Each structure stands twice: as structure tokens, then as C-alpha cells.
Amino acid sequence: MQMIKTTENALADFIYASGDELKTDSLKVAKAFNKKHKNVVRSIKNLKCSEKFNELNFEPVKYKDQKGEWRTKYEMTKNGFVMLVMGFTTKSAFAIKEAYISAFDNMQAMINEENNTLIRQFFHLVEKENQSFAVASMAGRVLQRRKEDKESNMSEMETLKKSIQPDLFDTNKNGVLIGLAASQNSTNQKTLTKGN
């Protein structure tokens, strides 16, 4: 078996997001370190960590192997990975550990940057919506004020129109508003006609 390239890019395939956490698993670790899977699993089981640490950082998961048989692998967090590989002490293991940890860190930074970008976009939209709401609210108040003002103004104008020019307007027999002068001419003409 050949050793996996120890570059961060090569090891990025060995790390994946599970929920909001980055993980790897015992199969991927075995492949990266050129070890048998059963030996990696044994190393996990032999770790002298607290029960709480094990629960938080190692999770047994069932998978089907190439023969179609169910087997157990362990998903692990970055902390679980670091604890496990402390015991891998060959010269090549140190280079792989370093690259693996760097790949974890780089992927976490990318996730954080993506989340920060999404968070910034979210708060930008919240601010935009708040401004839109404020403008709409103000516009609503202005329209309501306009409606109230219009009713009041029209009523006052009607009252003033009657007070200022009471004799300037009249309505004809059809109810059409006409100037009083036109109405008086018509009346005068009728009077003249009757007088002839």
C-alpha cells in the first residue's frame, strides 16, 4: 500500500461536515495512515480518555463493507482525531497528522467564512426589511393624515365658499350649477318677454 499524499488538499477528501461539525472516520484515518481498519478501531477502543470525551468525540456508526456485510466504523471530531493519532509516531505519521490537522482548520475557516457571509447577508436583509417597514409605516401615516386633511379641508372649503360667495352661484332647473349672473340674465329675459 502507498502512503496518501500529505497535502492539505489531498486530505480534504478525508474530512466532511456532519451538521455544524467537521468530522472524519476510522476508515479514512486507516487509509490516510496506511493502517488496517481493525487496528485503528482497536486504537480507538484502547484510548485512555474519559467517558465524556469519548462520547463527545467518537461515535460508532454501522456501514456495509465491500462484501455487503455490516461493520462498525467510528466517526470522530477533530479533537478525537488528534487524541487518536497522538500514538502514531512514525516519521511519515507526523507529516500526515500535521496535514490532517491543517485540513481540518482550513475547512473550518471556510465554513466560518461562509457562515459569516450568510450571517452578514441575513442581517443586511433584516436591516433592509426594517427600513422598508419604516418607510411603509410612514407612508401609511402620511396617507391617513392626507385622508383626514382632505375631508377636513373639503368641509371647510365648502363652508367658506358658501360664506364668501353666497350669491355668485345658483342651480338651474336641471340642478346644474350656474353663475348667478347667467341666472339673472335668464330671469331678466323672462321678465322682458313677459312684459312685451
C-alpha positions in Angstrom: 0.0 0.0 0.0 1.1 3.5 -0.7 1.0 6.3 1.7 -1.5 9.1 1.0 -0.1 12.4 -0.2 0.2 14.5 2.9 -1.0 17.8 1.4 -4.0 19.5 2.9 -5.8 19.3 -0.5 -5.4 15.5 -0.6 -6.7 15.2 2.9 -9.6 17.5 2.4 -11.4 14.4 1.0 -10.9 12.7 4.3 -12.9 15.4 6.3 -16.6 16.1 6.0 -19.2 18.2 7.6 -21.7 16.5 9.8 -24.3 19.0 11.0 -22.3 22.0 12.1 -19.2 20.0 12.9 -16.3 18.7 10.9 -15.5 15.0 11.2 -13.5 12.2 9.8 -13.9 8.5 10.4 -11.8 5.4 11.2 -11.9 4.1 7.6 -10.5 7.4 6.3 -7.8 7.5 9.0 -6.8 4.0 8.3 -6.4 4.8 4.6 -4.5 8.1 5.2 -2.1 6.4 7.6 -1.8 3.2 5.7 -3.1 1.1 8.5 -5.6 -1.8 8.7 -9.0 -0.6 9.8 -9.2 -3.1 12.6 -6.0 -1.7 14.1 -7.4 1.8 14.0 -10.6 0.7 15.7 -8.5 -1.2 18.3 -6.5 2.0 19.0 -9.8 4.0 19.5 -11.1 1.4 21.9 -7.7 1.4 23.8 -7.6 5.2 24.3 -7.5 6.1 28.0 -9.8 9.1 27.6 -12.7 9.9 29.9 -16.1 8.6 29.1 -17.4 12.1 28.4 -14.5 12.8 25.9 -15.2 9.5 24.1 -19.0 10.3 23.9 -18.3 13.8 22.5 -15.6 12.8 20.0 -16.1 9.2 18.9 -19.4 7.8 17.6 -19.7 4.2 16.4 -21.6 4.0 13.0 -22.7 1.0 11.0 -21.7 0.7 7.3 -21.7 -2.0 4.7 -18.3 -3.2 3.6 -17.4 -4.4 0.1 -18.8 -7.8 0.8 -22.2 -6.3 1.8 -21.7 -7.1 5.5 -22.5 -4.7 8.3 -19.4 -3.4 10.1 -18.7 -0.6 12.6 -16.6 2.4 11.9 -16.1 5.4 14.2 -16.8 8.9 13.2 -14.6 11.4 15.1 -14.3 15.1 15.7 -11.0 16.9 15.2 -10.3 16.5 18.9 -11.0 12.8 18.7 -8.7 12.6 15.7 -5.9 14.4 17.5 -6.2 12.2 20.5 -6.2 9.0 18.4 -3.2 9.9 16.2 -1.0 11.0 19.2 0.0 7.4 19.3 1.0 7.2 15.7 4.7 8.0 16.0 6.4 7.1 12.7 8.2 9.9 10.8 5.6 9.8 8.0 2.8 9.8 10.5 3.9 13.2 11.8 3.6 14.7 8.3 0.2 13.2 7.8 -1.0 14.4 11.3 0.2 17.9 10.5 -1.5 18.0 7.1 -4.7 16.4 8.5 -5.0 19.0 11.3 -4.3 21.8 8.8 -7.0 20.4 6.5 -9.4 20.4 9.5 -8.5 24.0 10.3 -8.8 25.2 6.7 -12.1 23.6 6.2 -13.4 25.1 9.5 -12.2 28.5 8.3 -14.0 28.1 5.0 -17.2 27.1 6.9 -16.8 30.0 9.2 -16.3 32.4 6.3 -19.3 31.0 4.5 -21.4 31.3 7.7 -20.1 34.8 8.3 -21.1 35.8 4.7 -24.5 34.2 5.2 -24.9 36.0 8.6 -23.9 39.3 7.0 -26.4 38.7 4.2 -29.1 37.8 6.7 -28.5 41.0 8.8 -28.3 43.1 5.7 -31.7 41.8 4.7 -33.1 42.3 8.2 -31.9 46.0 8.1 -33.4 46.4 4.6 -36.7 45.0 5.7 -36.7 47.2 8.8 -36.1 50.3 6.6 -38.8 49.2 4.2 -41.2 48.7 7.0 -40.4 52.1 8.4 -41.0 53.8 5.1 -44.2 51.9 4.5 -45.3 52.8 8.0 -44.5 56.4 7.5 -46.3 56.4 4.1 -49.3 54.8 5.7 -49.4 57.5 8.4 -49.0 60.2 5.7 -51.8 58.7 3.6 -54.1 58.5 6.7 -53.2 62.1 7.5 -53.9 63.1 3.9 -57.3 61.4 4.1 -58.2 63.2 7.3 -56.8 66.6 6.0 -58.8 66.2 2.7 -62.1 65.6 4.5 -61.5 68.5 6.8 -60.2 70.8 4.1 -63.1 70.0 1.7 -65.7 70.6 4.5 -64.0 73.9 5.4 -63.8 74.9 1.8 -67.5 74.2 1.2 -68.4 76.3 4.3 -66.1 79.1 3.2 -67.4 79.0 -0.3 -70.9 79.5 0.9 -69.9 82.3 3.2 -67.7 84.2 0.7 -69.8 84.0 -2.4 -73.3 83.2 -1.4 -74.9 84.9 -4.4 -72.4 84.1 -7.2 -73.7 80.6 -7.8 -77.1 79.1 -8.4 -78.5 76.0 -9.9 -80.8 75.8 -13.0 -84.0 73.7 -13.2 -81.8 70.7 -14.0 -79.7 71.1 -10.9 -76.6 72.3 -12.8 -74.5 74.9 -11.1 -74.5 78.2 -13.0 -73.3 81.6 -12.2 -75.9 83.9 -10.7 -75.3 86.5 -13.4 -76.4 83.9 -16.0 -79.4 83.0 -13.9 -80.3 86.7 -13.5 -79.9 87.3 -17.3 -82.3 84.4 -17.9 -84.7 85.8 -15.3 -84.4 89.3 -16.8 -85.0 87.9 -20.3 -88.1 86.1 -19.0 -89.3 89.3 -17.3 -88.7 91.3 -20.5 -90.5 88.6 -22.6 -93.5 88.7 -20.2 -93.5 92.5 -20.3 -93.7 92.6 -24.1 
